Amino acid sequence: MEQIIVIFTIMIDIQHNHHLKELNSFGLDTRAAYYARPADMETLTNLLEHENNRQLPLLVLGEGSNILFRNDFDGLIIQPGMKGVELVEEGEEELVVRVGASENWDDWVRFATEQGWYGLENLSLIPGSVGSSPVQNIGAYGVELKERFDWLEAWDIQLKQLVRLDHTACQFGYRSSIFKGEAKGRYIITYVAFRLSRKPDLKLEYGNVKTELTKANGTTPMDLRNVIIAIRKSKLPDPAQYGNAGSFFKNPMVDRTIFNCIRVEYPKVPFYPRAGNQMKIPAAWLIEKSGWKGKRIGNVGTWPTQPLVIVNYGGATGQEIYDFSEKIMEDVERLFSVTLEREVNVI
Ligand SMILES: Cc1cc2nc3c(=O)[nH]c(=O)nc-3n(C[C@H](O)[C@H](O)[C@H](O)COP(=O)(O)OP(=O)(O)OC[C@H]3O[C@@H](n4cnc5c(N)ncnc54)[C@H](O)[C@@H]3O)c2cc1C
């Protein structure tokens, strides 16, 4: 039975033994010892002050679409509830918009595109909240968040103060940022500000985007958004039907020596040259060549048309999904001497 504890002196609603099934896209039936959803800064700071006394492990949760809970979480989950979209800077060509952490990412992209605030169309339909979008510098179809990011506001748990972090401070990289690296667990992002363009600037270079837009007779940013949505829907499983967290692994960078060895055996290996004599190889290709495409063990499997996605076919536990991912990593390492890194945050 879920129990609601209300601390009347500071009016914080903290729930005990909170179910997380609806709060993670794998649909895992786990629980958090404590859960709170502060909707403003005062409630958030009161909550943290109060929780300091209890010394509980802390986890910030967005919409749970990039998280794998291996077990119940024996601590406090804070799901920031800050809402709102506010125009904070207006220029002739560009504008800056500040958006609350708990706004749904795709609702925000749709709203921005409808307003004629452009630049986010290629990131349409990525599941999750605005607040977590900088955490892994979300990216899709040739665009990354960092290209439209301006600054963010966050509560610094270490310094116990509200801070504003700019582009440089966030240290964005491929599916990474300071929030996944050295500052993991230090900040609670409350608002994110985006620098958007009033002029359409369609990014069509990636994959079949241009072909699909032409086929649809599309010319506008909204047309591009619709095409991206259609492509995504055709390729990826819907988490509402099959629990998943999108790409489970990052595409690995390998040095040229290892790449050349792979190429001897597989002359058609796909690759993207990167700085420093590094090659990026699609993780999906490595997984497929290791025999894991469409493979299923019990209730866990890779998606038949996209082996980078690990799916909970129903009733799997977080540990089973984790073990499945370990087996894939072992085989890829053994066959190619390439270490896959999980994109998903394992808790
Ligand atoms: C079907 C599917 C497709 C996907 N496609 C893509 C894609 O194309 N590109 C891509 O980049 N990602 C993709 N993802 C992954 C996911 O959508 C993104 O990582 C998204 O940003 C996660 O948002 P969330 O709110 O669900 O974050 P959560 O899963 O709740 O959290 C992710 C991480 O961010 C931290 N966090 C969350 N909120 C905050 C906050 N306010 N302050 C500080 N830390 C916070 C959490 O502690 C956790 O470490 C996909 C996922 C699914 C299920």
The ligand as an SDF file (V2000), in Angstrom:
LIG
                    3D

 53 58  0  0  0  0  0  0  0  0999 V2000
   11.8000    4.9060  -28.0290 C   0  0  0  0  0  0  0  0  0  0  0  0
   12.9330    5.7890  -27.5710 C   0  0  0  0  0  0  0  0  0  0  0  0
   13.6670    6.5000  -28.5100 C   0  0  0  0  0  0  0  0  0  0  0  0
   14.7130    7.3320  -28.1060 C   0  0  0  0  0  0  0  0  0  0  0  0
   15.4010    8.0430  -29.0560 N   0  0  0  0  0  0  0  0  0  0  0  0
   16.4010    8.8690  -28.6880 C   0  0  0  0  0  0  0  0  0  0  0  0
   17.0920    9.6540  -29.6740 C   0  0  0  0  0  0  0  0  0  0  0  0
   16.7820    9.6240  -30.8490 O   0  0  0  0  0  0  0  0  0  0  0  0
   18.0970   10.4490  -29.2400 N   0  0  0  0  0  0  0  0  0  0  0  0
   18.4500   10.5330  -27.9130 C   0  0  0  0  0  0  0  0  0  0  0  0
   19.3830   11.3000  -27.6110 O   0  0  0  0  0  0  0  0  0  0  0  0
   17.8090    9.8230  -26.9740 N   0  0  0  0  0  0  0  0  0  0  0  0
   16.7940    9.0000  -27.3270 C   0  0  0  0  0  0  0  0  0  0  0  0
   16.1390    8.2580  -26.3800 N   0  0  0  0  0  0  0  0  0  0  0  0
   16.5430    8.3630  -24.9690 C   0  0  0  0  0  0  0  0  0  0  0  0
   15.7080    9.3780  -24.1610 C   0  0  0  0  0  0  0  0  0  0  0  0
   14.5720    9.7480  -24.8530 O   0  0  0  0  0  0  0  0  0  0  0  0
   16.5320   10.6390  -23.8350 C   0  0  0  0  0  0  0  0  0  0  0  0
   17.7220   10.3190  -23.1860 O   0  0  0  0  0  0  0  0  0  0  0  0
   15.7310   11.6210  -22.9680 C   0  0  0  0  0  0  0  0  0  0  0  0
   16.4360   12.8350  -22.8430 O   0  0  0  0  0  0  0  0  0  0  0  0
   15.4430   11.0520  -21.5880 C   0  0  0  0  0  0  0  0  0  0  0  0
   14.5350   11.9270  -20.9610 O   0  0  0  0  0  0  0  0  0  0  0  0
   13.8160   11.5380  -19.6140 P   0  0  0  0  0  0  0  0  0  0  0  0
   13.1210   12.7600  -19.1320 O   0  0  0  0  0  0  0  0  0  0  0  0
   12.9730   10.3580  -19.8130 O   0  0  0  0  0  0  0  0  0  0  0  0
   15.0840   11.2400  -18.6880 O   0  0  0  0  0  0  0  0  0  0  0  0
   15.2370   10.1030  -17.5880 P   0  0  0  0  0  0  0  0  0  0  0  0
   15.3130    8.7740  -18.2470 O   0  0  0  0  0  0  0  0  0  0  0  0
   14.2320   10.2790  -16.5280 O   0  0  0  0  0  0  0  0  0  0  0  0
   16.6620   10.4880  -17.0000 O   0  0  0  0  0  0  0  0  0  0  0  0
   17.8190   10.3560  -17.8090 C   0  0  0  0  0  0  0  0  0  0  0  0
   19.0440   10.8280  -17.0000 C   0  0  0  0  0  0  0  0  0  0  0  0
   18.9410   12.2120  -16.7490 O   0  0  0  0  0  0  0  0  0  0  0  0
   18.9290   12.4960  -15.3440 C   0  0  0  0  0  0  0  0  0  0  0  0
   17.9670   13.5870  -15.1780 N   0  0  0  0  0  0  0  0  0  0  0  0
   16.6690   13.5830  -15.5740 C   0  0  0  0  0  0  0  0  0  0  0  0
   16.0970   14.7720  -15.3010 N   0  0  0  0  0  0  0  0  0  0  0  0
   17.0610   15.5440  -14.7380 C   0  0  0  0  0  0  0  0  0  0  0  0
   17.0860   16.8710  -14.2220 C   0  0  0  0  0  0  0  0  0  0  0  0
   16.0190   17.6630  -14.2560 N   0  0  0  0  0  0  0  0  0  0  0  0
   18.2490   17.3320  -13.6650 N   0  0  0  0  0  0  0  0  0  0  0  0
   19.3570   16.5320  -13.6290 C   0  0  0  0  0  0  0  0  0  0  0  0
   19.3880   15.2740  -14.1000 N   0  0  0  0  0  0  0  0  0  0  0  0
   18.2600   14.7820  -14.6530 C   0  0  0  0  0  0  0  0  0  0  0  0
   18.5110   11.2030  -14.6910 C   0  0  0  0  0  0  0  0  0  0  0  0
   19.0260   11.1070  -13.3590 O   0  0  0  0  0  0  0  0  0  0  0  0
   19.1380   10.1850  -15.6140 C   0  0  0  0  0  0  0  0  0  0  0  0
   20.5060   10.0090  -15.3080 O   0  0  0  0  0  0  0  0  0  0  0  0
   15.0560    7.4360  -26.7440 C   0  0  0  0  0  0  0  0  0  0  0  0
   14.3080    6.7170  -25.7840 C   0  0  0  0  0  0  0  0  0  0  0  0
   13.2510    5.9130  -26.1980 C   0  0  0  0  0  0  0  0  0  0  0  0
   12.4340    5.1850  -25.1620 C   0  0  0  0  0  0  0  0  0  0  0  0
  1  2  1  0
  2  3  1  0
  2 52  2  0
  3  4  2  0
  4  5  1  0
  4 50  1  0
  5  6  2  0
  6  7  1  0
  6 13  1  0
  7  8  2  0
  7  9  1  0
  9 10  1  0
 10 11  2  0
 10 12  1  0
 12 13  2  0
 13 14  1  0
 14 15  1  0
 14 50  1  0
 15 16  1  0
 16 17  1  0
 16 18  1  0
 18 19  1  0
 18 20  1  0
 20 21  1  0
 20 22  1  0
 22 23  1  0
 23 24  1  0
 24 25  2  0
 24 26  1  0
 24 27  1  0
 27 28  1  0
 28 29  2  0
 28 30  1  0
 28 31  1  0
 31 32  1  0
 32 33  1  0
 33 34  1  0
 33 48  1  0
 34 35  1  0
 35 36  1  0
 35 46  1  0
 36 37  1  0
 36 45  1  0
 37 38  2  0
 38 39  1  0
 39 40  1  0
 39 45  2  0
 40 41  1  0
 40 42  2  0
 42 43  1  0
 43 44  2  0
 44 45  1  0
 46 47  1  0
 46 48  1  0
 48 49  1  0
 50 51  2  0
 51 52  1  0
 52 53  1  0
M  END
$$$$
